[in-house]
Each structure stands twice: as structure tokens, then as C-alpha cells.
Amino acid sequence: MYVGIPNPNIIMPLEKMKITNLDAFNPFDKTFTVLYNPRSYTHTRNVDYSQIPLLGADAPIVQFQSGRGDILSFDLFFDSISAGSEVGGTILDRAIFAANSLLPSATNLIDVRDYTSKIINLMHVVSDLHRPPELQVEWGTLSFKGFLVSCTQQFTKFDEAGWPVRAVLQCQFVAHVDLDKLFGSNPLNSPDTSEYQKVCQGDSLWAISVKKYGTCDCWRQIAAANGLVNPRVLRAGETLVLPAEVD
């Protein structure tokens, strides 16, 4: 049982991070308020480049391929035995935690997995959507929309009966990309929109030009649209932009 100076957050609670299930059908399952705010979070942005080697050159040609979704990472702390009313959640949650913190650990009434599972379940596939739910993470000025792609549970303390009472969840979210905002309102491959083609082994710009435009003379426009310095070097698996209009 915790004995000591009261936590000042009990008097003036801090704003808690909230994770909202944007696809929830049941409003009671829509928003989860964390018990404790993360100590920090990391926001990562990556882009992919391919390196095309040139014979006799000191360095390869670097060609942009695509961007990656932004990644938000943070750790969530859970404690069900020493936590008081300063924890986040509903009024009932706070009352339960406050009462439990006054009991000896041998009479613990809370299994911390009841709360960690609420985060883990956000990676379960929703049958009607055929994917896990889209989420909104909000905390102060932070607002991040995306999907929970990784969550590692580490249980660090147990009561006398072996129930977990303390845990840390390492969470990683990847940003949701809105295709309408990315490419505009027109669908891909429509007459007034550029097309995208993945390069296969043995492909050449001349052959792609003939297939797309009916002539091999448009290979220069394809090379220019993709920033290709050496049009003879294509990497299998890379994606090429095929301009909708060529001269």
C-alpha cells in the first residue's frame, strides 16, 4: 500500500492522452484515456531512395522512390496497485484505482491486463472493414491519425497471487494516408491522371513508351518525369510515373 506525500496531480489533474477508435460502432468503446501520460514520444518521417551504381563513378545515382507514412512511437505505463485517483479514465475507473491503492497487495482486485488489452485490441481486424480500426491519438497539441501497427507488452510487477499489476506497452502507430488528398479527386489511371507502372525484369523505357503511347519516342518524357539520369538502367520492382500527356 502506498503511503507518502499526495501526488499534486490529484488536486490539479494533467490533461491525459486520448486514443479514439474512429471506426467504433459502440460509443462506449470509442475513446480510451491513458492511465499515465507517456514520458516522451517520437515522431519519425522516412522516404525511400534507390541507389543506381555507375561503372567507374565514385558514388551511385540516388533516385527518389516514394515517401513512407509518418510513425508515432511512445511507451504507456500501467499500474493498478499503487495508482490513486490521479490516473486517467472514467470516473468509475479512477474510483476503482483509488480504492485498490488503499488495499494490501495481497488483496489486489485489478488485473492490469484488463486495461492493457484495450490497447492490444486496437490491432484486431474489424470484420465489416476487413482491417484494424483507424485511430486518432490526441494529447495537447499532438494530433495523429493512423493505425496501431506494433504493441509490445512487458509486465514488470505481480501481486502475491501472480496477477500482473504493473506493465509497460511499447506502441507504434503509422499515419493514415488519404488517397484523395495525395492524388486529388480523380482516381488513378483515369484519362486526365498520370499512370503508375511497376518495372519488371527486362523492361525498358522504349518498350514501356510503345505500350503506353504507341511509339518509342516518348521515352524521354518518361525519364524526365521520374528523374532518371541513365534511362538504360531500370530496377525491377521500382514504380515509374507515366505522364498523362506527352509532347
JONORWO-V401635 format. One record per backbone hydrogen bond with DSSP energy under -1.0 kcal/mol. CO is the residue of the C=O (numbers start at 1). NH is the residue of the N-H. E is the energy in kcal/mol with one decimal. If there is no record, write none. Layout:
# JONORWO-V401635
{{CO,NH,E} {CO,NH,E}}
This chain:
# JONORWO-V401635
{{7,10,-2.1} {8,12,-2.0} {17,34,-2.2} {18,138,-2.6} {19,32,-2.7} {20,136,-2.1} {21,24,-1.3} {26,29,-1.8} {27,30,-1.0} {30,21,-4.1} {32,19,-2.7} {35,88,-1.0} {42,73,-2.7} {44,71,-2.9} {46,68,-2.3} {48,65,-2.9} {48,66,-1.1} {50,63,-3.1} {52,61,-3.0} {54,57,-2.1} {61,52,-3.4} {63,50,-3.1} {66,48,-3.4} {70,175,-2.9} {71,44,-3.3} {72,173,-3.2} {73,42,-2.9} {74,171,-2.7} {76,169,-2.7} {78,167,-2.4} {84,87,-1.3} {90,94,-2.4} {91,95,-2.0} {92,96,-2.4} {93,97,-2.5} {94,98,-2.4} {95,99,-2.3} {96,100,-2.3} {97,101,-2.0} {100,103,-1.3} {104,107,-1.9} {105,108,-1.6} {111,114,-2.5} {112,115,-1.5} {112,116,-2.0} {113,117,-2.1} {116,119,-1.2} {116,120,-2.0} {117,121,-2.7} {119,122,-1.6} {120,123,-2.0} {121,124,-1.5} {126,130,-2.6} {131,126,-2.8} {134,22,-2.2} {135,146,-2.3} {136,20,-2.8} {137,144,-2.5} {138,18,-2.8} {139,142,-2.5} {142,139,-2.1} {144,137,-3.3} {145,176,-2.2} {146,135,-3.5} {147,174,-2.5} {150,172,-2.3} {152,170,-2.5} {154,168,-2.3} {157,165,-2.6} {157,166,-1.3} {159,162,-1.8} {163,159,-2.2} {164,112,-2.2} {165,80,-2.9} {166,156,-1.8} {166,157,-1.1} {167,78,-2.7} {168,154,-2.1} {169,76,-2.7} {170,152,-2.0} {171,74,-1.9} {172,149,-2.3} {172,150,-1.5} {173,72,-2.4} {174,147,-2.6} {178,182,-2.0} {179,183,-2.9} {180,184,-1.4} {187,190,-1.2} {190,193,-2.0} {195,242,-3.1} {197,240,-3.2} {199,237,-3.0} {200,203,-2.2} {204,208,-2.4} {205,209,-2.4} {206,210,-2.1} {207,211,-2.2} {208,212,-2.4} {209,213,-3.0} {210,214,-1.5} {216,219,-1.2} {218,222,-1.7} {219,223,-2.4} {220,224,-2.6} {221,225,-2.4} {222,226,-1.2} {223,228,-2.6} {230,233,-1.9} {235,238,-1.9} {238,199,-3.2} {240,197,-2.3} {242,195,-2.2}}
